[in-house]
Amino acid sequence: MTSVLHSSEYRTPAHWPGFALMLGVALGTGLQLQQRQLWSAEAYCACLALGTLACMAVGWFSGAWGRMRMRWFSALLLILLVALATAGQIGLRSLAFAERALSPDLEGRDLQVIAVVEAMPQVGERGMRFRARVESAQWRGELVQVPPLMDLSWYWTGLFDDASAPRSALPAIRAGQRWSFEVRLKAPHGGMNPHGFDYELWMWEQGVQATGYVRTGSDGAAPELLGESPWMHPLERARQHVRDAIFEHMAWSPPHGPDAQRQRAVGLVAALVTGDQRAIDRHDWDVFRITGVAHLVSISGLHITMFAWLAGHFIGVLWRRSAMLCLRMPAQVASLWGGVALAALYSLFSGWGVPAQRTVFMLCIVALLRSGGRCWPWPHVWLTACAMVLLWDPWAMLQAGFWLSFVAVGILFASNMRRDGTYAPAPEGMGFRARLGRMAGSHLRQLVHQQWVVTLAIAPLTLLLFGQMSVVGLLVNLLAIPWVTLAVLPVAMGGVLWHALWVPAVWAAQLFTSVLQWFAALPMAQLSMAVAPFWAGTAAVLAGMLLALRLPWRVRLLALPCLLPALWWSNARPAVGVFDLMAMDVGQGQAVLVRTSNHSMLYDAGPLYSPETNAGERVVVPLLKALDEHVDMLVLSHRDADHTGGAAAVLAAQPQARLLASIEGDHPLSLIRPIRPCVAGDEWSWDGVRFRVLHPQAGPASRLASGEGGPLRANTISCVLQINDANGVSALLAGDIEQSQERELLARGVLEPVRLLLVPHHGSKTSSSEAFIDALAPSIAVVQSGYRNRFGHPAPEVVKRYEQRAAAVVATPECGAAHWRSDAPDAVGCERERAARYWQHRVADHGALRSLH
C-alpha cells in the first residue's frame, strides 16, 4: 500500500474532481446527521435530484470529467452539490427505515412471532440475547406489522427469576434457526444523559427497531423450533461455531472466583478470533481503555492488513507452483486480489466494524490502482475510503471508532513515514546476524516513531470524545502491539485449524492482561478532565495533528496555544448561595447530582441492571468523569438495589466521597467506606446552601445501624433531604417514602413549600398523598423511572394529583436527564430536547412537560 501511495509515477492531478466528490459526501453526511427531525420524502427527493443533476452539469461545463481537472470555484460548487445529494439519499433511507418502527399500540402486548435467528446469541448471567428477523407476527390471531429486525432476550427461568437457575432450561440457539415464540416488545429506548452513550443511535445503525423478551410462562404458547437451514447466515453460523468451540475446549464460564483471570483470557481470545467483543469482561475493557490498547483487542485494521498480507503471500506461493494458473493470471495479481478477498471475508466474519470497513476499502482501492498501473496521493485514498464507509453506513460518522480509525491512519500517511531512512537497504557484504539486527532495529525505530506520532495525534481526540487519555499508552503499545500481533492473534487464529493452539493463546492472552493490569494500577496511568466544548476540542485535535506532522519545530510550536482551551477547560458552576440539580436518566432507579459553588453531592447511585453491570459503571461514573466532578458526599436513601446498585462503582471512582446512608451498618458497602447513618436533624452548609435531613428519625436509624429490633422495610427509612439556597428556593429529595411516612412528616410539621420535588417512590400509587402534595406545593415534580417499567411508574392517578395542583410533571423517559437551577426555579432543561436527533425514540410528551420547553 505504501509504495502505491508514495510513488511519483502516474500520479492523479492535484485538482482531481473526485477529491471534491468525496469531500461533498463527508460534508453532506455530517450536515444530515445534525437534523432534529426528518423532512418530507418530497424534500429529500428534491435534494437528491437537484444535487445529482447540478453536479453533472458542473462537471460537464467545467470539463472536469474529461480532463480530470477543475478550478477552485467549480470544485467548491461541486462539494456543495454533492453534499446536497448525499443528504437527500441519507434522508430517504432514514424515512424508509422510520416507517417500519414498532407501533406504540403493540408495545407490551403478547405477540406470536415466527422469526429466523440472524446472529449468534450472546450468553450472560441471566440468559441469552439474540437478533432475529421476523417473518410474521400475530396478536390475538390477527396479523400485525412489526419491525423486521428485533433483539430478544431469553432468560433462564423467566424474566425476573433467580439467575442461578439451571442453564439446561434454555435450548441451543443458532443462527439460521426458525422459531415460533411468544414475545413482548417495546421500542429501543436508552438513557439520555450528557456525554452518554447513544443507545438509540446504535440500535438505529444496527437496523433494530424493537427489543423484548421471549415469554416462557405457563400462560403463553411454548417456544417451538420450526426448522433450521445450514445455508442461512453462513458467516454467523461459522462465527458461532468457532466461538462455542473455544468456550467448550477451554471450559469457559462467566468470570468469577479464583479462575476469573483465565476465563477472561478465554473471552479475549474468542473476541480476537470471531470479533465477539461482548465476550470480553467489562472490567478488562476498563483496563484496556486506561492503558490505551482498546484498538488491539478488537478486529483492527492492523490485524486485517496482516491477514491480507499473509493470505496473499501463501496464495502467491501456491499459485507459482502451477504453470497453468500462472498462464491464466500472473501470480502477483492472484496474490494481490486473493489477499484482498480473504481479508474482506475475514472482516465480514469478524463483524464488519468501522475499522474493518476502512481497511478493506483501502485495500480494494490500492489493489485497483496497482492493477491499473496507477497511484494516488495518500489524501485521495484516505478520503475515498472515508466516503465509501459513509455511503455504506452514514451513521458511523457519529462513532468514536470512525474518528479514531481515520485520524490515526491519516496522520501516519501525512507524517510520511517511508522517507525517514528506516527502509534503506543493507550494505553489500553484511553478515546474516548484522542484517537481522539492522532489520530489527529498523522495525523498532519505525514502531516507536509510528506510536509516538499516533499518540500525539490521538490524545486530544480521546480527550474530546471521552474526557480522558492514557498516560502510559505509548509505552504499553510498544509492548502490546508486537505481542498481540505476533504471538496472541496468529496462535489464536491457528486454533481454528488445530484446537490445541487455543491453550497457548490463552496463556499469552493471560500474560498480556496481567501486564496491562499492572500498568493500569500505576498512579496517573490515565488523565481525566472535563469534556471540552466542540470548538475547543476541535482546535486541540487539529493541534495534535499539527504536532505529529513532519514540520519545523517552530511551526509545530504554534499548535500549543490551541491545546490550552481543551486542557484547562472547566464547566461553569453555580454562584455562591445557589445550587443546581441534575436527575440522571438511569432507567428504573434514582441518581441525582447536586452541585454548589465548590461542592458536589450524589443522591443515590442508580440501579443494578444485571449481575454483570449497573448504572454506576454505565452512567454515573462516566458522567462524573466527563463533567470532572469530585463528589464530596454520596447519600444513599435506602438499601434497595435500584438506588444502591451503582454505589460500589461510584465509591471506587470517587475515593474522597463520604458515605451518608440509611442502610444497615454491616451492609457490603461498609467494607468500601465507613457509613454515617442518615438521621433526621442532621444538617450542613456548603457555599451558602443549606442541606437538612428530615427522615428517618433517630430511633429507626439507630435500630438499622445496630441491626437490632428485627428487619425494617427499606422504603420506610428512606433518607429524605431538603436543600435550600440563600434566597429560600428549595428542593426536596424524598427517596421511596410511602404515605405512612408522609403522614409522619406532616405530623411533625417539618414540611414546607418547595419549588422542586423528587417524587417519592418513582411515582408509585403508594406514595404522593394529597395532603403531602398540598403541604409541599411543588412547581415541578421530577419522576425518575424506566421506560415501560414493570411497576407502571408513575401511576396515572399520581400524575393526575400533581397536575390538579398545577405542578409540572417531568419524567425521565420523556425528558432524559433533567437539569434544574435554583436561580431559575421555573425552568427545567431536558437532555432529550437539548440533544434531539431524528433517530431518537420519542415518547408522547406530557402536557405539563411541554409547557416547560
Disulfide bonds with the S-S distance in Angstrom:
Cys678-Cys719 1.82
Cys815-Cys830 2.10
